[in-house]
Amino acid sequence: MIFFRIFALSKSIIGEFNKLPIHLIPILMKKINLFCAVITLLAAAMSSCDNGQSADDVQISDFEDVTLNDGILNNTTFVSGGIQYLNSFDATYQYWEGFAASSRTDVTTATYENQYSPITGEAYKGTRFGVLYRGLSAATLRSLEHPSVQFESLYITNGTYPYLTMLNGNDYSKKFAEGDWFKLSITGLDADSIATGTVEVYLADFRDGKSEIINTWRMVDLSSIGACRSLSFSFDSTDKGEWGINTPTYAIIDNVSYSVVTDK
């Protein structure tokens, strides 16, 4: 019905041009401006309905709802803001991989014992954040309840341990120099584990005259990945040896935002 009303209004406006005195044309122009504004608002409303989402759909996983013990949670899969962070833990060797949650903020200790701290010395917001470690397999997070979501963005920075390792080097890893890089790949997977898209983030980049190791919180746009169920995280680096990547394969994340994808 609204389209018929708009069509009738457009015919009325066009018809008035043929009989309107020239000094009244500004009044008609005001009607035209109003007509254009109505069309613009209608188009925006239709766009919102077309993709099944609105601003109210955006949700945030910020780790503030995770219970910690001595500033960390590293031995179990956990949920924050509707997102499940998978964790694999071996109690015999106290070894974990995947995701942990933390509130630790040591920016000076450059060893494995300081694997839970961001180089920023603080969370992006609040006091907690996620720690990503890629061990034998890719780290994964996924929507707990919804089979299809659109991940919008997340914030990322280096951990203190990998940052200082790349900055200064140690017995196992090189000090980064011209041509080196350390990259994180984030791949979306649908409910059938089929890849939907990938976003790459350089946590350190010494190519083409650059000499950057990220030490602030950076926003990563994930919208190009498209609708998916989960995100898989993996690393690559120019510093490799017989056993794979020498650079400590950690990153710190916070404020993962996503929208639920609903049927049209």
C-alpha positions as CSV (number, residue, x, y, z in Angstrom):
1,M,0.0,0.0,0.0
2,I,2.8,2.4,0.8
3,F,4.2,2.1,-2.7
4,F,0.9,3.1,-4.3
5,R,0.8,6.2,-2.0
6,I,4.3,7.2,-3.1
7,F,3.4,6.6,-6.8
8,A,0.3,8.8,-6.4
9,L,2.4,11.5,-4.7
10,S,5.0,11.5,-7.5
11,K,2.3,11.9,-10.1
12,S,0.8,14.8,-8.2
13,I,4.1,16.6,-7.9
14,I,4.9,16.1,-11.6
15,G,1.5,17.3,-12.7
16,E,1.8,20.5,-10.7
17,F,4.9,21.5,-12.8
18,N,2.6,22.1,-15.8
19,K,0.3,24.6,-14.1
20,L,2.4,26.2,-11.5
21,P,3.3,30.0,-11.7
22,I,7.1,30.4,-11.7
23,H,7.1,32.3,-8.4
24,L,5.6,29.3,-6.6
25,I,8.2,26.8,-7.9
26,P,10.2,27.0,-4.6
27,I,7.2,25.8,-2.7
28,L,7.0,22.8,-5.1
29,M,10.7,22.2,-4.6
30,K,10.1,21.8,-0.8
31,K,7.5,19.1,-1.6
32,I,10.1,17.3,-3.8
33,N,12.7,17.4,-1.0
34,L,10.1,15.9,1.3
35,F,9.3,13.2,-1.2
36,C,13.0,12.4,-1.6
37,A,13.4,12.2,2.2
38,V,10.5,9.7,2.4
39,I,12.1,7.5,-0.3
40,T,15.4,7.5,1.5
41,L,13.9,6.4,4.8
42,L,11.9,3.7,3.1
43,A,15.0,2.4,1.3
44,A,16.8,2.2,4.6
45,A,14.0,0.4,6.3
46,M,13.8,-2.1,3.4
47,S,17.5,-2.7,3.5
48,S,17.3,-3.5,7.2
49,C,14.5,-6.0,6.6
50,D,16.3,-7.5,3.6
51,N,19.4,-8.7,5.5
52,G,17.4,-9.7,8.6
53,Q,19.5,-7.6,10.9
54,S,19.4,-4.3,12.7
55,A,21.7,-2.4,15.1
56,D,19.9,-4.0,18.0
57,D,21.1,-7.4,16.8
58,V,24.8,-6.6,17.6
59,Q,26.1,-8.5,20.6
60,I,29.5,-8.2,22.4
61,S,31.7,-11.0,23.9
62,D,34.0,-9.0,26.2
63,F,35.2,-11.7,28.7
64,E,34.0,-9.6,31.7
65,D,31.5,-12.4,32.6
66,V,34.2,-15.1,32.9
67,T,35.3,-16.2,36.4
68,L,39.0,-16.3,36.8
69,N,41.3,-18.0,39.3
70,D,44.5,-16.1,40.2
71,G,43.9,-13.9,37.1
72,I,43.4,-16.6,34.5
73,L,41.1,-19.4,33.3
74,N,43.2,-21.8,31.1
75,N,42.0,-25.3,31.8
76,T,38.5,-25.5,30.3
77,T,36.2,-24.3,27.4
78,F,34.2,-21.3,28.5
79,V,31.5,-19.0,27.3
80,S,31.3,-15.2,27.1
81,G,28.5,-13.2,25.7
82,G,27.1,-16.1,23.7
83,I,30.4,-17.1,22.2
84,Q,32.1,-20.4,23.2
85,Y,35.9,-20.4,23.3
86,L,37.3,-23.9,22.9
87,N,40.2,-25.0,25.2
88,S,42.2,-28.2,25.2
89,F,44.0,-28.9,28.6
90,D,46.3,-31.7,29.6
91,A,46.4,-31.9,33.4
92,T,49.5,-34.1,33.4
93,Y,51.7,-31.6,31.8
94,Q,49.7,-28.5,32.7
95,Y,49.5,-27.8,28.9
96,W,46.7,-25.9,27.2
97,E,45.9,-24.6,23.8
98,G,43.0,-22.8,22.2
99,F,41.6,-20.0,24.3
100,A,42.2,-18.8,27.9
101,A,40.8,-15.8,29.7
102,S,42.9,-13.5,31.7
103,S,43.2,-10.2,33.7
104,R,47.0,-10.3,34.0
105,T,49.0,-7.2,32.9
106,D,52.7,-7.8,33.1
107,V,54.4,-5.8,30.4
108,T,58.1,-6.6,31.3
109,T,58.5,-10.3,31.7
110,A,59.7,-11.8,28.3
111,T,59.3,-15.5,29.1
112,Y,56.8,-18.3,28.6
113,E,55.6,-17.8,32.2
114,N,54.1,-14.5,31.1
115,Q,51.9,-15.9,28.4
116,Y,48.6,-14.3,29.7
117,S,49.5,-10.6,29.5
118,P,48.9,-8.1,26.7
119,I,51.7,-5.7,25.8
120,T,49.2,-2.8,26.3
121,G,49.1,-3.5,30.0
122,E,45.3,-3.4,30.0
123,A,42.2,-4.8,28.4
124,Y,40.6,-2.9,25.5
125,K,37.7,-2.3,27.9
126,G,37.1,-3.5,31.4
127,T,39.6,-5.8,33.1
128,R,39.4,-9.1,31.2
129,F,40.4,-10.3,27.8
130,G,40.9,-13.5,25.8
131,V,44.3,-15.2,25.2
132,L,44.7,-17.1,22.0
133,Y,47.3,-19.8,21.7
134,R,47.7,-21.9,18.6
135,G,49.4,-25.2,19.6
136,L,49.0,-28.4,17.7
137,S,45.8,-27.3,16.1
138,A,44.0,-24.0,15.2
139,A,42.3,-22.1,18.0
140,T,38.5,-21.9,17.5
141,L,35.6,-19.9,18.9
142,R,32.0,-20.3,17.8
143,S,28.5,-19.2,18.4
144,L,27.0,-21.3,21.2
145,E,23.3,-21.1,20.3
146,H,23.0,-19.8,16.7
147,P,24.0,-21.8,13.6
148,S,24.7,-18.7,11.6
149,V,26.1,-15.3,12.8
150,Q,27.9,-12.4,11.2
151,F,31.1,-11.6,13.1
152,E,31.5,-7.8,12.8
153,S,34.9,-7.1,14.4
154,L,37.3,-7.8,17.3
155,Y,40.1,-6.0,19.0
156,I,43.6,-7.5,19.0
157,T,47.1,-6.8,20.3
158,N,50.3,-8.8,20.9
159,G,51.0,-10.6,24.1
160,T,54.0,-9.3,26.1
161,Y,55.8,-12.6,25.6
162,P,55.7,-12.7,21.8
163,Y,56.1,-8.9,21.5
164,L,59.4,-8.8,23.5
165,T,60.5,-12.0,21.8
166,M,60.2,-10.3,18.3
167,L,61.6,-7.1,19.6
168,N,64.7,-8.5,21.2
169,G,65.0,-12.2,20.3
170,N,65.9,-15.0,22.6
171,D,67.5,-18.5,22.6
172,Y,64.7,-19.9,20.4
173,S,63.4,-17.1,18.3
174,K,65.1,-14.3,16.3
175,K,65.0,-10.6,16.7
176,F,62.9,-9.3,13.9
177,A,64.6,-7.4,11.1
178,E,64.0,-6.2,7.6
179,G,61.7,-8.6,5.7
180,D,60.3,-10.4,8.7
181,W,56.6,-10.7,9.6
182,F,54.2,-12.4,12.0
183,K,50.7,-13.0,10.7
184,L,47.4,-14.2,12.1
185,S,44.8,-15.7,9.8
186,I,41.1,-15.7,10.9
187,T,38.9,-18.0,8.9
188,G,35.1,-18.3,9.1
189,L,33.5,-21.8,9.0
190,D,29.8,-22.5,8.5
191,A,27.9,-25.2,10.4
192,D,29.3,-27.8,8.0
193,S,32.9,-26.6,8.6
194,I,33.1,-25.1,5.1
195,A,35.2,-21.9,4.9
196,T,33.3,-18.7,4.2
197,G,36.3,-16.2,4.1
198,T,39.6,-15.2,5.7
199,V,41.0,-12.0,7.2
200,E,44.7,-11.7,7.7
201,V,46.3,-9.5,10.5
202,Y,50.0,-8.7,10.6
203,L,51.0,-8.6,14.3
204,A,54.5,-7.6,13.2
205,D,55.5,-6.3,9.8
206,F,59.1,-5.5,8.7
207,R,58.4,-5.6,5.0
208,D,58.8,-2.7,2.5
209,G,60.7,-0.4,4.9
210,K,58.3,-1.0,7.8
211,S,59.4,-1.9,11.3
212,E,56.1,-2.4,13.3
213,I,55.3,-4.8,16.1
214,I,51.8,-4.0,17.3
215,N,51.7,-2.7,20.9
216,T,48.2,-1.1,20.9
217,W,44.7,-2.4,20.6
218,R,43.7,-2.6,16.9
219,M,40.2,-3.1,15.5
220,V,40.0,-6.0,13.0
221,D,37.0,-5.8,10.6
222,L,35.5,-9.3,10.1
223,S,32.5,-8.4,8.0
224,S,34.1,-9.7,4.8
225,I,34.1,-13.3,6.3
226,G,30.3,-13.4,5.9
227,A,27.8,-15.5,7.8
228,C,29.4,-18.4,9.6
229,R,29.2,-20.5,12.8
230,S,32.8,-20.3,14.0
231,L,36.2,-18.6,13.6
232,S,39.4,-20.5,13.3
233,F,42.8,-18.8,14.1
234,S,46.2,-19.8,12.8
235,F,49.6,-18.2,12.6
236,D,52.5,-17.9,10.1
237,S,55.9,-16.2,10.5
238,T,59.2,-15.7,8.6
239,D,60.9,-17.2,11.7
240,K,60.6,-20.9,11.3
241,G,62.7,-23.9,12.2
242,E,62.6,-27.7,12.0
243,W,59.6,-27.9,14.3
244,G,57.6,-25.1,12.7
245,I,57.2,-21.4,13.8
246,N,59.7,-20.2,16.3
247,T,57.8,-17.0,17.1
248,P,55.5,-17.6,20.1
249,T,52.1,-18.2,18.6
250,Y,49.9,-16.0,20.9
251,A,47.6,-13.1,20.5
252,I,45.3,-11.2,22.8
253,I,41.7,-10.4,21.8
254,D,38.8,-8.4,23.3
255,N,35.3,-7.2,22.4
256,V,34.3,-9.7,19.8
257,S,31.1,-8.3,18.2
258,Y,28.6,-10.2,16.1
259,S,25.1,-10.2,14.8
260,V,22.7,-13.1,14.7
261,V,21.7,-14.0,11.1
262,T,18.0,-14.8,10.8
263,D,15.9,-16.1,7.9
264,K,14.3,-13.4,5.7
